[in-house]
Amino acid sequence: MSNAQTIQAAYAAFANNDPSVLFGAMAPDIQWHEAQGNPLADRNPYVGAQAIGEGVFGRLLAAIDHFTAVPSEIIDGGNHVIVLGRYGGTMKHTGATLDAPFCHVYRFEGGHIVSFQQYTDTAQWAQLMP
């Protein structure tokens, strides 16, 4: 499976509330960077799957109902895979709707994700996240 196919499978599984494909593709020492200005960037870089699971995904699920990250395009650059898409969901504490574009940049080495960089509408995230 190519790196782009791995990422495509990860988003498909994530859409079914299954993060195992994404987490299974991570290198043990993966460096995960939320976009500067995103409230979740307060712990950048997240190192390792446990830190990412607790610090990013755990916090997202605690704050947002029906969180989605829907890709519209996956760009295969070999060891770099870029995903363009939109986030969605409903903020639990206010009922406000999250609808923000994203660009995710994954870097692979030896078939594993070694780094992730998020780009998104950080003003919207800062306004909506508690």
C-alpha positions, 0 to 999 in steps of 0.5 A, spaced: 500 500 500 502 506 498 503 512 503 497 516 499 493 509 500 494 509 507 492 516 508 486 515 504 484 508 508 485 512 515 480 518 513 475 512 511 476 509 517 476 515 521 469 517 518 466 510 521 469 512 528 475 508 527 482 511 528 486 505 528 488 505 521 491 512 522 494 510 529 497 504 526 501 508 521 504 512 526 512 511 527 513 511 535 516 518 535 511 521 530 511 529 531 504 532 531 503 539 530 497 543 530 496 549 527 499 555 530 493 559 533 489 553 534 487 552 541 490 545 541 497 547 539 498 549 546 502 542 547 506 542 540 509 538 538 505 532 540 510 526 540 507 519 540 501 516 539 499 516 546 500 524 546 496 525 540 490 520 542 490 524 549 492 531 547 488 532 540 483 527 539 481 526 546 480 533 547 476 534 540 471 528 542 470 532 549 469 538 545 465 537 539 459 532 537 459 529 531 466 531 529 468 530 522 475 531 518 472 530 510 478 530 505 476 533 498 483 531 495 489 527 497 495 529 493 500 523 493 507 526 493 511 520 495 514 521 502 509 527 503 502 526 502 497 532 503 490 532 504 485 538 503 478 538 506 473 540 511 472 539 519 465 539 521 461 538 528 457 541 533 460 544 539 458 541 545 458 547 550 454 552 545 451 548 539 455 552 534 457 549 528 464 548 526 465 548 518 473 550 517 477 548 511 484 544 513 490 542 509 494 536 513 501 535 511 504 528 512 511 526 512 513 518 511 519 514 512 519 507 511 512 506 511 510 510 517 508 517 519 513 521 522 510 528 522 504 531 521 502 539 520 495 542 520 493 548 517 486 551 518 482 557 520 485 558 527 480 564 528 474 559 528 477 554 532 479 559 537 472 562 537 469 555 538 473 551 543 472 552 550 
